[in-house]
Amino acid sequence: MKIGEQLQNQRKLHGMSQDELADELHISRQSISKWENGKSLPSFSNVVAISDLFDISLDELIKGDAELMDQFESGKPKISKTWMIIIISFTIAIIIMGILRILRISDDRIDTLFSIPEIIAFGFLIYNIDWKKFNKGINKKLVFWGIIWLGLYLIPIINDFIAGFIYGFTH
């Protein structure tokens, strides 16, 4: 039996809709639909999560789906979207900083050039987050490290603001 058929049978057996299953797995309902219709295959981590959720063995879940077995056996590691964003962002930032250094543009000018685009990009990022899924994925460690990161990010900004404010009053 194909993974899509097995998934649909297990989902119905447990009285779940595609939306409910998608919420449990923190993915879109469309992904569930594509899996069930054989248009795409779930990742290994999703297969494990499905196995745990429905309390069936991995063997039961994927047995008979040669395509899925081939995908798992190919051993091609996939880079997640998050890691792809991080890698591409750092690469672009390093290239741009290299170009700006070659052009001998001052640090103050760089700060000025990128402050508005930074705010705009952050706004688009916040606007495009699916907050329902995002909130479900938050745990205590994420909150802790998020606070640490944001605090470290804001310290130099606040320091520059205060220094500029004081400098403006004294000169």
ROSE-4610 file (N, C-alpha, C; in Angstrom, 1 decimal, always signed):
// ROSE-4610
residu = [M/M/M/K/K/K/I/I/I/G/G/G/E/E/E/Q/Q/Q/L/L/L/Q/Q/Q/N/N/N/Q/Q/Q/R/R/R/K/K/K/L/L/L/H/H/H/G/G/G/M/M/M/S/S/S/Q/Q/Q/D/D/D/E/E/E/L/L/L/A/A/A/D/D/D/E/E/E/L/L/L/H/H/H/I/I/I/S/S/S/R/R/R/Q/Q/Q/S/S/S/I/I/I/S/S/S/K/K/K/W/W/W/E/E/E/N/N/N/G/G/G/K/K/K/S/S/S/L/L/L/P/P/P/S/S/S/F/F/F/S/S/S/N/N/N/V/V/V/V/V/V/A/A/A/I/I/I/S/S/S/D/D/D/L/L/L/F/F/F/D/D/D/I/I/I/S/S/S/L/L/L/D/D/D/E/E/E/L/L/L/I/I/I/K/K/K/G/G/G/D/D/D/A/A/A/E/E/E/L/L/L/M/M/M/D/D/D/Q/Q/Q/F/F/F/E/E/E/S/S/S/G/G/G/K/K/K/P/P/P/K/K/K/I/I/I/S/S/S/K/K/K/T/T/T/W/W/W/M/M/M/I/I/I/I/I/I/I/I/I/I/I/I/S/S/S/F/F/F/T/T/T/I/I/I/A/A/A/I/I/I/I/I/I/I/I/I/M/M/M/G/G/G/I/I/I/L/L/L/R/R/R/I/I/I/L/L/L/R/R/R/I/I/I/S/S/S/D/D/D/D/D/D/R/R/R/I/I/I/D/D/D/T/T/T/L/L/L/F/F/F/S/S/S/I/I/I/P/P/P/E/E/E/I/I/I/I/I/I/A/A/A/F/F/F/G/G/G/F/F/F/L/L/L/I/I/I/Y/Y/Y/N/N/N/I/I/I/D/D/D/W/W/W/K/K/K/K/K/K/F/F/F/N/N/N/K/K/K/G/G/G/I/I/I/N/N/N/K/K/K/K/K/K/L/L/L/V/V/V/F/F/F/W/W/W/G/G/G/I/I/I/I/I/I/W/W/W/L/L/L/G/G/G/L/L/L/Y/Y/Y/L/L/L/I/I/I/P/P/P/I/I/I/I/I/I/N/N/N/D/D/D/F/F/F/I/I/I/A/A/A/G/G/G/F/F/F/I/I/I/Y/Y/Y/G/G/G/F/F/F/T/T/T/H/H/H]
num = [1/1/1/2/2/2/3/3/3/4/4/4/5/5/5/6/6/6/7/7/7/8/8/8/9/9/9/10/10/10/11/11/11/12/12/12/13/13/13/14/14/14/15/15/15/16/16/16/17/17/17/18/18/18/19/19/19/20/20/20/21/21/21/22/22/22/23/23/23/24/24/24/25/25/25/26/26/26/27/27/27/28/28/28/29/29/29/30/30/30/31/31/31/32/32/32/33/33/33/34/34/34/35/35/35/36/36/36/37/37/37/38/38/38/39/39/39/40/40/40/41/41/41/42/42/42/43/43/43/44/44/44/45/45/45/46/46/46/47/47/47/48/48/48/49/49/49/50/50/50/51/51/51/52/52/52/53/53/53/54/54/54/55/55/55/56/56/56/57/57/57/58/58/58/59/59/59/60/60/60/61/61/61/62/62/62/63/63/63/64/64/64/65/65/65/66/66/66/67/67/67/68/68/68/69/69/69/70/70/70/71/71/71/72/72/72/73/73/73/74/74/74/75/75/75/76/76/76/77/77/77/78/78/78/79/79/79/80/80/80/81/81/81/82/82/82/83/83/83/84/84/84/85/85/85/86/86/86/87/87/87/88/88/88/89/89/89/90/90/90/91/91/91/92/92/92/93/93/93/94/94/94/95/95/95/96/96/96/97/97/97/98/98/98/99/99/99/100/100/100/101/101/101/102/102/102/103/103/103/104/104/104/105/105/105/106/106/106/107/107/107/108/108/108/109/109/109/110/110/110/111/111/111/112/112/112/113/113/113/114/114/114/115/115/115/116/116/116/117/117/117/118/118/118/119/119/119/120/120/120/121/121/121/122/122/122/123/123/123/124/124/124/125/125/125/126/126/126/127/127/127/128/128/128/129/129/129/130/130/130/131/131/131/132/132/132/133/133/133/134/134/134/135/135/135/136/136/136/137/137/137/138/138/138/139/139/139/140/140/140/141/141/141/142/142/142/143/143/143/144/144/144/145/145/145/146/146/146/147/147/147/148/148/148/149/149/149/150/150/150/151/151/151/152/152/152/153/153/153/154/154/154/155/155/155/156/156/156/157/157/157/158/158/158/159/159/159/160/160/160/161/161/161/162/162/162/163/163/163/164/164/164/165/165/165/166/166/166/167/167/167/168/168/168/169/169/169/170/170/170/171/171/171]
x = [+0.8/+0.0/+0.9/+0.5/+1.3/+1.1/+2.1/+2.1/+0.8/+0.4/-0.7/-2.0/-2.2/-3.4/-3.3/-2.1/-1.9/-2.2/-1.8/-2.0/-3.5/-4.1/-5.5/-6.3/-6.0/-6.7/-6.5/-5.2/-4.9/-5.6/-5.6/-6.3/-7.8/-8.4/-9.9/-10.1/-9.3/-9.4/-9.4/-8.6/-8.5/-9.4/-10.3/-11.3/-10.8/-9.7/-9.1/-9.3/-9.5/-9.6/-8.2/-8.0/-6.7/-6.2/-7.1/-6.7/-6.2/-6.9/-6.4/-5.1/-4.9/-3.6/-2.5/-2.8/-1.8/-1.4/-2.4/-2.1/-1.2/-1.5/-0.7/+0.8/+1.0/+2.3/+3.0/+2.2/+2.7/+3.1/+2.2/+2.4/+1.1/+1.0/-0.2/-1.1/-2.4/-3.4/-3.1/-2.6/-2.2/-1.2/-0.2/+0.8/+0.2/-0.8/-1.4/-2.2/-2.9/-3.6/-2.7/-1.6/-0.6/-0.1/+0.2/+0.7/-0.4/-1.6/-2.7/-3.0/-2.8/-3.1/-1.9/-0.8/+0.4/+1.2/+0.9/+1.6/+2.9/+3.2/+4.5/+4.6/+5.8/+6.1/+6.5/+6.1/+6.5/+8.0/+8.6/+10.0/+10.1/+11.3/+11.5/+11.0/+11.3/+10.9/+9.4/+8.7/+7.2/+6.7/+7.3/+6.9/+7.0/+8.1/+8.3/+7.2/+6.9/+5.9/+4.5/+4.2/+3.0/+2.9/+4.0/+4.1/+3.9/+4.5/+4.3/+2.8/+2.3/+0.9/-0.1/+0.0/-1.0/-0.6/+0.5/+1.0/+1.1/+1.8/+2.0/+3.5/+4.1/+5.5/+5.8/+7.0/+7.5/+7.3/+7.6/+7.5/+6.1/+5.1/+3.7/+3.3/+3.8/+3.5/+4.0/+5.2/+5.9/+6.0/+5.7/+5.9/+5.0/+5.6/+4.9/+5.0/+5.6/+5.7/+7.2/+7.5/+8.8/+9.4/+8.6/+9.1/+9.6/+8.8/+9.2/+10.5/+10.5/+11.7/+13.0/+12.8/+14.0/+14.4/+13.4/+13.8/+14.6/+14.2/+14.9/+16.3/+16.3/+17.6/+18.6/+18.1/+19.1/+20.0/+19.6/+20.5/+20.9/+20.1/+20.4/+19.9/+20.8/+20.4/+19.8/+18.6/+18.0/+18.3/+18.5/+18.8/+17.4/+17.1/+15.8/+15.8/+14.5/+14.3/+15.0/+15.0/+15.6/+17.1/+17.7/+19.2/+19.5/+18.7/+18.9/+18.9/+17.9/+17.8/+19.1/+19.5/+20.7/+21.9/+22.1/+23.3/+23.3/+22.2/+22.2/+22.3/+21.7/+21.8/+23.2/+23.9/+25.3/+26.2/+26.0/+26.8/+26.6/+25.3/+25.1/+25.7/+25.5/+26.0/+27.6/+28.2/+29.7/+30.1/+29.5/+29.8/+29.6/+28.5/+28.2/+29.2/+29.5/+30.5/+31.8/+32.2/+33.5/+33.5/+32.4/+32.4/+32.4/+31.7/+31.7/+33.1/+33.8/+35.2/+36.1/+36.0/+36.8/+36.6/+35.3/+34.9/+35.2/+35.8/+36.1/+35.0/+33.8/+32.7/+32.8/+32.6/+32.7/+31.6/+31.9/+30.9/+29.7/+29.8/+28.6/+27.8/+28.4/+27.6/+26.9/+27.6/+27.0/+25.8/+25.9/+24.7/+23.6/+23.9/+22.8/+22.2/+23.0/+22.5/+21.6/+21.8/+21.1/+20.0/+19.9/+18.9/+17.5/+17.1/+15.7/+15.4/+16.3/+16.0/+15.8/+16.6/+16.6/+15.2/+14.7/+13.4/+12.3/+12.4/+11.4/+11.4/+12.6/+12.7/+12.1/+12.4/+11.9/+10.4/+9.8/+8.4/+7.7/+8.3/+7.8/+8.0/+9.0/+9.2/+8.1/+7.9/+6.8/+5.5/+5.2/+3.9/+3.7/+4.7/+4.6/+4.7/+4.8/+4.9/+3.5/+3.3/+2.0/+2.0/+1.4/+1.6/+0.9/-0.1/-0.7/+0.3/+0.9/+1.9/+3.2/+3.6/+4.7/+4.6/+3.4/+3.2/+3.2/+2.7/+2.7/+4.1/+5.0/+6.4/+7.3/+6.8/+7.6/+7.7/+8.9/+9.1/+10.0/+10.2/+11.0/+12.4/+13.0/+14.4/+14.4/+13.5/+13.4/+13.1/+12.3/+12.0/+13.3/+14.0/+15.2/+16.2/+16.5/+17.6/+17.1/+15.8/+15.3/+15.5/+15.3/+15.5/+17.0/+17.9/+19.3/+19.7/+19.3/+19.7/+19.2/+17.9/+17.4/+18.1/+18.3/+19.1/+20.4/+21.2/+22.5/+22.4/+21.4/+21.2/+20.9/+20.1/+19.7/+20.7/+21.6/+22.6/+23.3/+24.0/+24.7/+23.8/+22.6/+21.7/+21.3/+20.9/+20.6/+21.7/+22.9/+24.1/+24.4/+24.3/+24.5/+23.5/+22.3/+21.2/+21.5/+21.8/+22.1/+23.3/+24.4/+25.6/+25.3/+24.5/+24.1/+23.2/+22.4/+21.5/+22.3/+23.2/+24.1/+25.0/+25.6/+26.4/+25.6/+24.4/+23.6/+23.3/+23.2/+23.0/+24.2/+25.4/+26.6/+27.3/+27.0/+27.7/+26.8]
y = [-1.2/+0.0/+1.2/+2.2/+3.5/+4.3/+5.1/+5.9/+6.8/+7.3/+8.2/+7.5/+6.3/+5.5/+5.1/+4.7/+4.3/+5.5/+6.7/+7.9/+8.2/+8.2/+8.5/+7.5/+6.2/+5.2/+5.4/+5.7/+5.9/+7.2/+8.2/+9.5/+9.3/+8.6/+8.3/+7.4/+6.4/+5.5/+6.2/+7.2/+8.0/+9.2/+9.3/+10.3/+11.8/+11.9/+13.2/+13.7/+15.0/+15.7/+16.0/+16.4/+16.8/+18.0/+18.9/+20.1/+19.7/+18.8/+18.4/+17.7/+16.9/+16.2/+17.2/+18.1/+19.2/+20.0/+20.3/+21.1/+20.2/+19.0/+18.1/+18.0/+18.0/+17.9/+19.3/+20.3/+21.7/+21.9/+21.5/+21.7/+22.1/+22.4/+22.8/+21.7/+22.0/+21.0/+20.5/+21.4/+21.1/+20.0/+20.0/+19.0/+17.6/+17.6/+16.3/+15.8/+16.7/+16.4/+15.9/+16.5/+16.1/+14.7/+14.4/+13.1/+12.0/+12.3/+11.3/+11.1/+12.1/+12.0/+11.5/+11.3/+10.8/+11.8/+13.1/+14.1/+14.5/+14.2/+14.4/+13.4/+13.3/+12.4/+13.1/+12.6/+13.3/+13.0/+14.0/+13.8/+12.7/+12.2/+11.2/+11.6/+12.9/+13.3/+13.4/+13.7/+13.7/+12.2/+11.3/+9.9/+9.4/+9.8/+9.4/+10.0/+11.3/+11.9/+11.3/+10.9/+10.2/+8.9/+8.2/+6.9/+7.0/+8.0/+8.2/+8.6/+9.5/+10.0/+8.9/+8.0/+7.0/+5.7/+5.7/+4.6/+3.3/+3.5/+2.3/+2.3/+1.2/+1.1/+1.7/+2.2/+2.7/+1.7/+0.5/-0.6/-0.7/-0.7/-0.8/+0.4/+1.6/+2.8/+2.9/+2.4/+2.6/+1.4/+0.2/-1.0/-1.0/-1.4/-1.4/-0.2/+0.9/+2.1/+2.2/+1.6/+1.5/+2.9/+3.9/+5.2/+5.9/+5.8/+6.4/+5.7/+4.4/+3.6/+4.1/+4.2/+4.7/+6.1/+7.0/+8.3/+8.3/+7.4/+7.3/+6.7/+5.7/+5.0/+5.8/+6.8/+7.5/+8.3/+8.6/+9.2/+10.7/+11.3/+12.7/+13.6/+14.2/+15.1/+16.3/+16.7/+17.9/+19.0/+20.2/+21.4/+22.0/+22.3/+22.9/+24.3/+24.8/+26.2/+27.2/+26.9/+27.8/+27.9/+26.7/+26.7/+27.3/+27.1/+27.8/+29.3/+29.8/+31.2/+31.8/+31.0/+31.5/+31.5/+30.4/+30.3/+31.4/+31.5/+32.6/+33.9/+34.2/+35.6/+35.9/+34.9/+35.2/+35.4/+34.6/+34.7/+36.1/+36.5/+37.8/+38.9/+38.8/+39.8/+39.9/+38.8/+38.8/+39.4/+39.1/+39.6/+41.1/+41.6/+43.0/+43.7/+43.2/+43.8/+43.9/+42.8/+42.9/+44.0/+44.1/+45.2/+46.5/+46.7/+48.0/+48.3/+47.3/+47.6/+47.9/+47.2/+47.6/+49.0/+49.4/+50.8/+51.8/+51.3/+52.2/+53.0/+52.4/+53.1/+53.0/+54.2/+54.2/+53.4/+53.0/+52.3/+53.1/+54.4/+55.2/+55.3/+55.4/+55.4/+54.0/+53.0/+51.6/+51.5/+52.0/+52.0/+52.7/+53.9/+54.8/+54.1/+53.5/+52.9/+51.7/+51.0/+49.7/+49.8/+50.9/+51.0/+50.9/+51.7/+51.7/+50.3/+49.8/+48.5/+47.4/+47.5/+46.5/+46.5/+47.7/+47.9/+47.4/+47.7/+47.3/+45.7/+45.1/+43.7/+43.0/+43.5/+43.0/+43.0/+44.1/+44.3/+43.2/+43.0/+42.0/+40.6/+40.4/+39.1/+38.8/+39.8/+39.7/+39.5/+40.2/+40.2/+38.8/+38.1/+36.9/+35.6/+35.8/+34.6/+34.1/+32.8/+32.2/+32.0/+33.0/+33.0/+31.9/+31.3/+30.1/+28.9/+28.7/+27.6/+28.0/+29.2/+29.7/+29.6/+30.0/+29.9/+28.5/+27.5/+26.1/+25.5/+26.1/+25.6/+26.2/+27.1/+27.8/+27.0/+26.9/+26.2/+27.1/+26.6/+27.5/+27.8/+26.8/+27.1/+28.1/+28.1/+29.1/+30.5/+30.6/+31.9/+32.4/+31.5/+31.9/+32.4/+31.6/+32.0/+33.2/+33.4/+34.5/+35.8/+35.7/+36.9/+37.2/+36.2/+36.4/+37.1/+36.6/+37.1/+38.6/+38.8/+40.1/+41.1/+40.7/+41.6/+41.9/+40.9/+41.2/+42.1/+41.9/+42.7/+44.1/+44.3/+45.7/+46.5/+45.8/+46.5/+47.6/+47.2/+48.3/+49.4/+49.0/+50.0/+51.0/+50.5/+51.4/+52.2/+51.6/+52.3/+53.5/+53.2/+54.3/+55.4/+55.0/+56.0/+56.9/+56.3/+57.1/+57.9/+57.4/+58.2/+59.4/+59.1/+60.2/+61.3/+60.8/+61.7/+62.6/+62.0/+62.7/+63.7/+63.2/+64.0/+65.3/+65.1/+66.2/+67.2/+66.8/+67.8/+68.5/+67.8/+68.4/+69.2/+69.1/+69.9/+70.8]
z = [+0.0/+0.0/+0.0/-0.8/-0.9/+0.4/+0.7/+1.9/+2.0/+0.8/+0.7/+1.2/+0.7/+1.0/+2.5/+2.9/+4.4/+5.3/+4.9/+5.7/+5.7/+4.6/+4.6/+5.4/+5.3/+6.1/+7.6/+8.0/+9.4/+9.9/+9.1/+9.5/+9.7/+8.8/+8.9/+10.1/+10.3/+11.4/+12.7/+12.8/+14.0/+14.1/+13.1/+13.1/+12.9/+12.1/+12.0/+10.6/+10.5/+9.2/+8.7/+7.4/+6.9/+7.7/+8.0/+8.8/+10.2/+10.9/+12.2/+12.2/+11.2/+11.0/+10.7/+9.8/+9.5/+10.7/+11.5/+12.8/+13.7/+13.8/+14.7/+14.2/+12.9/+12.3/+12.0/+12.3/+12.1/+10.6/+9.7/+8.3/+7.7/+6.4/+5.7/+5.4/+5.3/+4.9/+3.5/+2.6/+1.3/+1.2/+2.1/+2.1/+2.4/+3.3/+3.6/+2.4/+1.7/+0.5/-0.6/-0.8/-1.8/-1.5/-0.2/+0.2/-0.1/+0.3/+0.2/-1.3/-2.2/-3.6/-4.4/-3.7/-4.3/-5.2/-5.0/-5.7/-5.1/-3.9/-3.2/-2.1/-1.6/-0.5/+0.8/+1.9/+3.2/+3.5/+4.2/+4.6/+5.7/+5.9/+6.9/+8.3/+8.6/+9.9/+10.1/+9.0/+9.0/+9.0/+8.4/+8.4/+9.9/+10.5/+11.9/+12.8/+12.6/+13.4/+13.2/+11.9/+11.6/+12.3/+12.3/+12.9/+14.4/+15.0/+16.5/+16.8/+15.9/+16.2/+16.1/+15.1/+14.9/+15.6/+16.3/+17.1/+16.2/+15.1/+14.2/+13.9/+13.6/+13.3/+11.9/+11.8/+10.5/+9.4/+9.7/+8.8/+8.2/+9.1/+8.7/+7.8/+8.2/+7.5/+6.1/+5.9/+4.6/+3.8/+4.3/+3.6/+2.4/+1.2/+0.0/-0.8/-0.3/-1.1/-1.5/-2.7/-3.2/-3.4/-3.9/-4.2/-2.9/-1.9/-0.6/+0.0/-0.1/+0.3/-0.4/-1.8/-2.6/-2.1/-1.8/-1.4/-0.1/+0.8/+2.1/+1.9/+1.1/+0.9/+0.1/-0.7/-1.6/-0.7/+0.5/+1.5/+1.2/+0.3/-0.1/+1.1/+1.8/+2.9/+2.3/+2.8/+2.3/+3.3/+2.7/+3.6/+3.8/+5.1/+5.4/+4.9/+4.7/+4.3/+5.2/+6.5/+7.5/+7.3/+7.1/+6.9/+5.6/+4.6/+3.3/+3.4/+4.1/+4.3/+5.1/+6.1/+6.9/+6.0/+5.2/+4.4/+3.3/+2.6/+1.6/+2.2/+3.3/+3.9/+4.3/+5.0/+5.3/+4.1/+3.1/+1.8/+1.2/+1.1/+0.5/+1.4/+2.7/+3.6/+3.5/+3.4/+3.3/+2.0/+0.9/-0.4/-0.4/+0.1/+0.2/+1.0/+2.2/+3.1/+2.4/+1.7/+0.9/-0.1/-0.8/-1.9/-1.2/-0.1/+0.6/+1.1/+1.6/+2.1/+1.0/-0.1/-1.3/-1.8/-1.7/-2.1/-1.0/+0.1/+1.2/+1.8/+1.9/+2.4/+4.0/+4.6/+6.1/+6.8/+8.1/+8.9/+9.1/+9.3/+9.5/+8.3/+7.1/+5.9/+5.7/+6.0/+5.8/+6.7/+8.0/+8.9/+8.3/+7.8/+7.2/+6.0/+5.1/+3.9/+4.2/+5.2/+5.4/+6.5/+7.2/+8.3/+7.8/+6.8/+6.2/+5.6/+4.6/+4.1/+5.1/+6.2/+7.3/+7.9/+8.2/+8.8/+7.9/+6.6/+5.6/+5.5/+5.4/+5.2/+6.5/+7.7/+8.9/+8.9/+8.4/+8.4/+7.5/+6.3/+5.4/+6.0/+6.7/+7.4/+8.4/+9.2/+10.2/+9.6/+8.5/+7.8/+7.2/+6.7/+6.0/+6.9/+8.2/+9.1/+9.3/+9.2/+9.6/+11.1/+11.8/+13.3/+14.0/+13.4/+14.1/+14.2/+13.0/+13.0/+13.8/+13.7/+14.4/+15.9/+16.5/+17.9/+18.4/+17.6/+18.0/+18.1/+17.4/+17.4/+18.4/+19.2/+20.2/+21.4/+21.9/+23.2/+24.1/+25.3/+26.3/+25.9/+25.2/+24.8/+23.7/+22.8/+21.7/+22.3/+23.3/+23.9/+24.6/+25.3/+26.0/+25.1/+24.0/+23.1/+22.2/+22.0/+21.3/+22.1/+23.4/+24.3/+24.3/+24.4/+24.5/+23.2/+22.0/+20.7/+20.6/+20.9/+20.7/+21.7/+22.9/+23.8/+23.3/+22.8/+22.3/+21.0/+20.2/+19.0/+19.4/+20.4/+20.8/+21.6/+22.3/+23.2/+22.4/+21.2/+20.5/+19.9/+19.5/+19.0/+20.0/+21.2/+22.3/+22.7/+22.8/+23.2/+22.2/+20.9/+19.9/+20.1/+20.3/+20.5/+21.7/+22.8/+24.0/+23.8/+23.2/+23.0/+22.1/+21.0/+20.1/+20.8/+21.7/+22.4/+23.4/+24.1/+25.0/+24.2/+23.1/+22.3/+21.8/+21.4/+20.9/+22.0/+23.2/+24.3/+24.7/+24.6/+25.1/+24.0/+22.8/+21.7/+21.0]
